[in-house]
Amino acid sequence: MNISESAVTRLKELKLEENNPDLKFRVFVQGGGCSGFQYGFTFDEEQNEDDFDFKFDDLTIVVDSMSMTYMQECEIRFDENE
């Protein structure tokens, strides 16, 4: 899984707004029925034993093991123009 510099910067800003240094950015995949998979994200204080974690300075991104199967080739990006 890859993450762009602009996404790391934006996620750090959002984390600062939450005023909670323990927050991690959780990315996950859910079954979406006939439309396929849906990707979701949220801030979370918890990290489970089977989570993969990726650290970028003071930002930690966590992905559960099932979701990681589908996200190995994914890239998280932030683009204000899209």
Backbone as a chain_set.jsonl record, in Angstrom:
{"seq": "MNISESAVTRLKELKLEENNPDLKFRVFVQGGGCSGFQYGFTFDEEQNEDDFDFKFDDLTIVVDSMSMTYMQECEIRFDENE", "coords": {"N": [[0.848, -1.175, 0.0], [0.524, 2.209, -0.794], [1.023, 5.695, -0.05], [0.385, 9.04, -0.831], [2.43, 12.013, -0.555], [0.908, 14.333, -0.256], [-1.444, 13.296, 0.817], [-0.562, 12.295, 3.295], [0.198, 14.713, 4.516], [-2.323, 16.063, 4.595], [-3.815, 14.285, 6.209], [-2.403, 14.464, 8.611], [-3.011, 17.104, 9.267], [-5.793, 16.897, 9.669], [-5.82, 15.154, 11.839], [-4.608, 16.747, 13.793], [-6.63, 18.655, 14.109], [-8.514, 17.157, 15.457], [-7.423, 16.99, 17.935], [-6.267, 14.87, 19.412], [-3.717, 12.958, 20.155], [-3.495, 10.19, 20.076], [-4.89, 9.111, 17.989], [-5.328, 7.023, 15.151], [-5.243, 6.502, 11.641], [-7.604, 4.684, 10.135], [-8.051, 2.402, 7.54], [-10.259, 0.582, 5.496], [-11.91, -2.258, 3.919], [-15.074, -3.085, 2.685], [-17.623, -5.446, 1.888], [-19.664, -4.74, -0.879], [-22.024, -5.671, -1.927], [-23.763, -6.078, -5.002], [-22.396, -4.027, -6.22], [-19.751, -4.359, -5.782], [-16.652, -3.982, -3.931], [-16.433, -1.654, -1.2], [-14.585, 1.076, -0.103], [-13.446, 2.358, 2.955], [-12.803, 4.781, 5.575], [-11.603, 6.014, 8.713], [-10.908, 7.785, 11.766], [-9.305, 6.256, 14.516], [-8.782, 5.144, 17.817], [-7.953, 2.678, 18.607], [-5.859, -0.182, 18.025], [-5.754, -3.239, 16.595], [-4.597, -6.637, 17.208], [-4.175, -8.016, 14.799], [-3.856, -6.044, 12.926], [-2.225, -4.304, 10.289], [0.332, -1.891, 10.332], [1.373, 1.347, 9.308], [3.771, 3.77, 9.456], [4.178, 7.246, 9.395], [5.999, 9.682, 10.241], [4.394, 11.296, 12.813], [2.006, 10.108, 12.22], [-0.046, 7.31, 12.055], [-1.144, 4.729, 10.048], [-3.596, 2.285, 9.937], [-4.567, -0.997, 8.954], [-6.824, -3.6, 8.76], [-6.266, -7.183, 8.744], [-7.819, -8.666, 6.851], [-8.745, -6.671, 5.084], [-6.308, -5.78, 4.149], [-5.514, -7.68, 2.337], [-6.84, -6.95, 0.015], [-5.85, -4.443, -0.447], [-3.185, -4.209, -1.038], [-2.006, -3.254, -3.4], [-2.939, -0.711, -3.54], [-3.232, 2.907, -3.577], [-3.27, 5.661, -1.474], [-4.45, 8.839, -1.919], [-4.525, 12.441, -1.87], [-6.189, 15.001, -3.332], [-7.002, 18.181, -3.999], [-8.204, 19.113, -6.281], [-9.865, 17.242, -7.367]], "CA": [[0.0, 0.0, 0.0], [1.275, 3.46, -0.891], [0.292, 6.909, 0.301], [1.065, 10.207, -1.389], [2.849, 13.032, 0.413], [-0.21, 15.249, -0.004], [-2.384, 12.613, 1.711], [0.049, 12.296, 4.631], [0.087, 16.088, 5.026], [-3.732, 16.353, 4.904], [-4.231, 13.465, 7.35], [-1.794, 15.061, 9.81], [-3.807, 18.297, 9.582], [-7.074, 16.444, 10.222], [-5.546, 14.596, 13.169], [-4.389, 17.89, 14.69], [-7.941, 19.255, 14.371], [-9.206, 16.293, 16.423], [-6.781, 17.245, 19.215], [-6.075, 13.603, 20.097], [-2.492, 12.382, 19.581], [-3.58, 8.73, 20.018], [-5.674, 8.676, 16.835], [-4.718, 6.386, 13.998], [-6.115, 6.562, 10.482], [-7.965, 3.31, 9.775], [-8.557, 2.197, 6.183], [-10.843, -0.76, 5.468], [-12.688, -2.678, 2.763], [-16.318, -3.764, 3.024], [-18.362, -5.965, 0.749], [-20.665, -3.765, -1.295], [-23.105, -6.291, -2.684], [-23.547, -6.2, -6.444], [-21.515, -2.977, -6.719], [-18.355, -4.674, -5.469], [-16.117, -3.53, -2.651], [-16.451, -0.247, -0.824], [-13.445, 1.432, 0.733], [-13.824, 3.329, 3.974], [-11.742, 5.238, 6.452], [-12.026, 6.714, 9.911], [-9.882, 7.868, 12.795], [-9.557, 5.234, 15.523], [-7.758, 5.083, 18.865], [-7.575, 1.281, 18.817], [-5.121, -0.948, 17.027], [-5.944, -4.651, 16.894], [-3.411, -7.474, 17.045], [-3.97, -8.437, 13.408], [-3.744, -4.864, 12.06], [-0.951, -3.859, 9.732], [0.468, -0.456, 10.585], [2.316, 2.09, 8.488], [4.06, 4.997, 10.191], [4.674, 8.406, 8.664], [6.238, 10.633, 11.321], [3.458, 11.088, 13.924], [0.768, 9.567, 11.677], [-0.072, 5.864, 11.877], [-2.261, 4.207, 9.271], [-3.818, 0.881, 10.263], [-5.415, -1.744, 8.033], [-7.036, -4.951, 9.287], [-5.635, -8.188, 7.885], [-8.682, -9.019, 5.723], [-8.723, -5.553, 4.138], [-4.971, -5.666, 3.567], [-5.487, -8.589, 1.191], [-7.363, -6.23, -1.147], [-5.287, -3.097, -0.549], [-1.726, -4.241, -1.2], [-1.594, -2.466, -4.561], [-3.677, 0.561, -3.516], [-2.555, 4.146, -3.203], [-4.115, 6.693, -0.86], [-4.044, 10.14, -2.421], [-5.38, 13.585, -1.583], [-6.075, 15.981, -4.401], [-8.084, 19.153, -3.842], [-8.783, 19.415, -7.578], [-10.771, 16.18, -7.815]], "C": [[0.891, 1.234, 0.0], [0.382, 4.62, -0.469], [1.086, 8.103, -0.209], [1.436, 11.18, -0.266], [1.708, 13.979, 0.755], [-1.245, 14.609, 0.921], [-1.848, 12.574, 3.135], [-0.109, 13.678, 5.261], [-1.348, 16.393, 5.449], [-4.214, 15.549, 6.109], [-3.631, 13.978, 8.656], [-2.581, 16.298, 10.242], [-5.137, 17.898, 10.229], [-6.904, 15.868, 11.625], [-5.331, 15.713, 14.183], [-5.711, 18.558, 15.064], [-8.729, 18.457, 15.411], [-8.625, 16.43, 17.823], [-6.644, 15.976, 20.058], [-4.86, 12.907, 19.473], [-2.531, 10.862, 19.439], [-4.332, 8.217, 18.791], [-4.798, 8.075, 15.745], [-5.72, 6.485, 12.856], [-6.36, 5.132, 10.018], [-8.58, 3.288, 8.384], [-9.084, 0.767, 6.125], [-11.643, -0.986, 4.189], [-13.918, -3.407, 3.28], [-16.932, -4.311, 1.748], [-19.475, -5.0, 0.399], [-21.807, -4.372, -2.086], [-22.772, -6.349, -4.16], [-22.667, -5.086, -6.996], [-20.048, -3.229, -6.375], [-17.942, -4.145, -4.107], [-16.31, -2.034, -2.464], [-15.278, -0.011, 0.106], [-13.888, 2.505, 1.719], [-12.625, 3.728, 4.8], [-12.342, 6.002, 7.612], [-10.805, 6.902, 10.809], [-10.284, 6.936, 13.92], [-8.438, 5.279, 16.553], [-7.2, 3.673, 19.032], [-6.727, 0.743, 17.67], [-5.203, -2.404, 17.452], [-4.677, -5.452, 16.61], [-3.13, -7.828, 15.595], [-3.896, -7.267, 12.433], [-2.324, -4.716, 11.525], [-0.855, -2.371, 10.031], [1.601, 0.12, 9.737], [2.525, 3.431, 9.173], [4.695, 6.033, 9.28], [4.801, 9.528, 9.677], [5.267, 10.337, 12.464], [2.089, 10.593, 13.45], [0.916, 8.052, 11.517], [-1.327, 5.496, 11.103], [-2.385, 2.733, 9.6], [-4.814, 0.274, 9.287], [-5.579, -3.139, 8.617], [-6.539, -5.972, 8.27], [-6.501, -8.582, 6.691], [-8.643, -7.925, 4.653], [-7.375, -5.45, 3.434], [-4.819, -6.566, 2.351], [-5.884, -7.862, -0.086], [-6.682, -4.887, -1.393], [-3.785, -3.066, -0.815], [-1.242, -3.376, -2.352], [-2.272, -1.092, -4.608], [-2.762, 1.737, -3.185], [-3.59, 5.105, -2.632], [-3.571, 8.031, -1.318], [-5.007, 11.207, -1.917], [-5.119, 14.614, -2.662], [-7.259, 16.918, -4.288], [-8.807, 19.441, -5.153], [-9.765, 18.357, -8.068], [-12.053, 16.199, -7.039]], "O": [[1.892, 1.288, 0.714], [-0.844, 4.536, -0.523], [2.304, 8.171, -0.042], [0.843, 11.172, 0.813], [1.551, 14.383, 1.907], [-1.863, 15.305, 1.727], [-2.6, 12.796, 4.084], [-0.508, 13.79, 6.42], [-1.573, 16.922, 6.538], [-4.947, 16.077, 6.945], [-4.286, 13.93, 9.697], [-2.794, 16.519, 11.434], [-5.553, 18.496, 11.221], [-7.751, 16.075, 12.494], [-5.82, 15.632, 15.31], [-5.892, 18.981, 16.205], [-9.524, 19.027, 16.16], [-9.263, 16.032, 18.798], [-6.875, 15.998, 21.267], [-4.962, 12.333, 18.389], [-1.684, 10.293, 18.749], [-4.403, 7.007, 18.577], [-3.696, 8.546, 15.462], [-6.926, 6.545, 13.095], [-5.44, 4.452, 9.563], [-9.502, 4.046, 8.082], [-8.448, -0.155, 6.636], [-12.001, -0.045, 3.479], [-13.832, -4.234, 4.188], [-16.788, -3.731, 0.671], [-20.159, -4.493, 1.288], [-22.486, -3.67, -2.835], [-21.635, -6.635, -4.535], [-22.224, -5.179, -8.141], [-19.195, -2.386, -6.655], [-18.781, -3.893, -3.243], [-16.345, -1.261, -3.421], [-15.013, -0.814, 1.001], [-14.61, 3.436, 1.363], [-11.568, 3.1, 4.737], [-13.434, 6.562, 7.516], [-9.784, 6.242, 10.619], [-11.465, 6.83, 14.25], [-7.271, 5.435, 16.195], [-6.094, 3.499, 19.544], [-6.862, 1.155, 16.518], [-4.77, -2.76, 18.547], [-3.799, -5.007, 15.871], [-1.969, -7.931, 15.197], [-3.876, -7.485, 11.222], [-1.349, -4.974, 12.232], [-1.863, -1.665, 9.986], [2.622, -0.521, 9.49], [1.562, 4.149, 9.442], [5.611, 5.745, 8.51], [3.836, 10.244, 9.946], [5.304, 9.246, 13.032], [1.117, 10.653, 14.203], [1.879, 7.574, 10.919], [-2.433, 5.902, 11.46], [-1.397, 2.001, 9.551], [-5.766, 0.922, 8.853], [-4.589, -3.796, 8.937], [-6.406, -5.668, 7.084], [-5.963, -8.813, 5.608], [-8.523, -8.216, 3.463], [-7.307, -5.077, 2.263], [-4.069, -6.242, 1.431], [-5.326, -8.126, -1.151], [-6.906, -4.259, -2.427], [-3.182, -1.993, -0.814], [-0.15, -2.814, -2.272], [-2.18, -0.392, -5.616], [-1.688, 1.583, -2.604], [-4.645, 5.332, -3.225], [-2.391, 8.332, -1.136], [-6.155, 10.917, -1.582], [-3.985, 15.042, -2.878], [-8.403, 16.496, -4.464], [-9.92, 19.965, -5.133], [-10.43, 18.558, -9.084], [-12.934, 15.374, -7.282]]}, "num_chains": 1, "name": "protein.A"}
